[in-house]
Amino acid sequence: MVSNCLSLSLHLNLHPHKHNRHSLSSLRSRTKAKLYQHVSFTDSSHKSSYTSCVSTFDIQRKSSKHYELGKHSFSPILPGDNLVLSRSGVIRPRLSAMTGSEINDHGYDESQFDPSLTNDDLKPTTPSQRTFSWLDMSSLWIGLVVGVPTYYLAGSLVDLGMAWWQGIATVVTANLILLVPLVLTAQPGTLYGISFPVLARSSFGIRGAHIPTLLRALVGCGWYGIETWIGGEAIFLLLPGHIKKSALSHTLPWLGTSPLEFSCFIVFWLAQLCIVWRGMDGIRKLEKYSAPILISLTSCLLAWSYLKAGGFGHMLSLSSKLTSAQFWTLFFPSLTANISFWATLALNIPDFSRFAKSQTDQIIGQVGLPVFMGLFTFVGVAVTSSTSVIFGRVISNPIELLGQIGGLATTLLAIVGISLATLTTNIAANVVAPANALVNLNPKFFTFGRGAFLTAVLGIVFQPWRLLKSSESFVYTWLIGYSALLGPIGGIILVDYYLIKKMKLNIGDLYSLSPSGEYYFSKGYNVAAVVALVAGIIPVVPGFLHKISALSKISNGFVVVYDNALFFSFIIAGFVYWIIMSRLGRKQSSLSSSSHPLL
């Protein structure tokens, strides 16, 4: 038995036109009419019926035919019913009759997106654009992990006094911890097909999203400069010896490096721009086909150090130079630094996961991070340790090591390996997020290419040669310093999506400037997110100022907070945001119930 109950309270009068910028939810809120369709499913074995209610604006039953499925009978959703089945299995109304345009299967109409909030780079991905399999995601991580900064980070731990096994354990532990927020943040990207800037709108507000995206972009620009400097050093290796000994190789105090090294940096800087213009598909192909080459070259370096050092026994002969107390003092800031190393990607991973074929593909693919980081860290620590046996001193910089090895074949392989490793890491990790942030800032002016170009320019401004001058400045100043900015953002976004929003987003409102939109908040800004962000950053500031010598003395408590900046800022910001939003939610619920009592 099927019964249809229709109720109409007011006449619906909408006049959509091509300039209408209101979102789907705002159109709903401006109407006073509700039309309900009640469909009864009859269980013939128990003679009982179950009724479900679906809200729609246009119901045209074109057939009363019943269908049988097992013991149950039901009426199908016909083309004329203006109903669609979403990915989550929820029946949604097809609202073309209301808006004058076709609604897609995900329940939103792209023609209603505000043009100041979208372009082709910001729209949700379509099924045809979802081409990343788990293999592509794994290849992405191989390309990201196999690089000079990863090797340098591992070698830095040995350089700072750790034993080889302590360095590897620190890196693997950090990446296992990071895998959790990485997968959690990637989930909405795959589910809704949205990038990091669009996801940030749900918690920070339509306009407030510029704050976290630009902070992430700032860090990306710094990393872009670091990676480009490393690529420039690879070119410097290729130069003849007499040129490297010329007057051009003398350091200029005001520049902080030599004109020759700076010129090599600019050459590699220009070479990268040619690849960036190809967009995400070009990046996917670069990562996929570079992965086996990088694995082969890394294996060759490990084999060389094994033979030269006379086996793994000599290679890993360096023991810890630290006492137990000194180790734990070094361990926690090193753990924070290692987590911070990929905390950038843990924020903007939706920029990649939105192209994944499924949640399974993105999860399996991302398990590659701790696996590949562990393996490559072993290579970095093992080869760095072997240098004490081979050359009589520890060499943590792989480019300096390759220069010590010498030989034409080694030099050519070094150029290919370092350049390829730098390209795969730099373009994927440090161009996509800043470029998307700038596109989100002004979709009418910025394209992905223009955003990438500005990112490259800012990479020069960061003067990366100063950041890489020592292991301590790289680990303690750069890595831990920016974690104080990224930690609070990650805490706020995850708390909002999983605890406040319960993984349910209104895609139409993410692209709407309507004041009645769900994510408009106060003039486009969510004050709660901004307050929580500031609350997460403030406790870390004294420790940072002390580290850069801006403050001479601070209490030991601030030192501990700074050494664990990512953890403290993440937890504090997430907790403050949850408290504020929970209170606001209860107040709004109370006002709603008092203003509109149940009848």
Secondary structure, DSSP 8 states (H G I E B T S, - for coil): ---------S-------TT----HHHHHHT-----EEEEEEEETTTTEEEEEEEE-S---------EEETTEEE----GGG-EEE-TTS-EEE--HHHHSS---TTS--GGGS-GGG--TTTS---GGG--B-HHHHHHHHHHHHSSHHHHHHHHHHHHTT--HHHHHHHHHHHHHHHHHHHHHHHHHHHHH---HHHHHHHHH-TTTTHHHHHHHHHHHHHHHHHHHHHHHHHHHHHS-HHHHTSGGGS-BTTTTB-HHHHHHHHHHHHHHHHHHTTHHHHHHHHHHHHHHHHHHHHHHHHHHHHHHHTSHHHHT-----S-HHHHHHHHHHHHHHHHHHHHHHHHHTHHHHTTBS-HHHHHHHHTHHHHHHHHHHHHHHHHHHHHHHHTSS----HHHHHHHH--HHHHHHHHHHHHHHHHHHHHHHHTHHHHHHHHHH-TTT--HHHHHHHHHHHHHHT-HHHHTS-HHIIIIIIIHHHHHHHHHHHHHHHIIIIIISTT---HHHHT---TTSTTTTBTTB-HHHHHHHHHHHGGGHHHHHHHTTS-S---HHHHHHHHTHHHHHHHHHHHHHHHHHHHHHHHHHHHHHHHS---
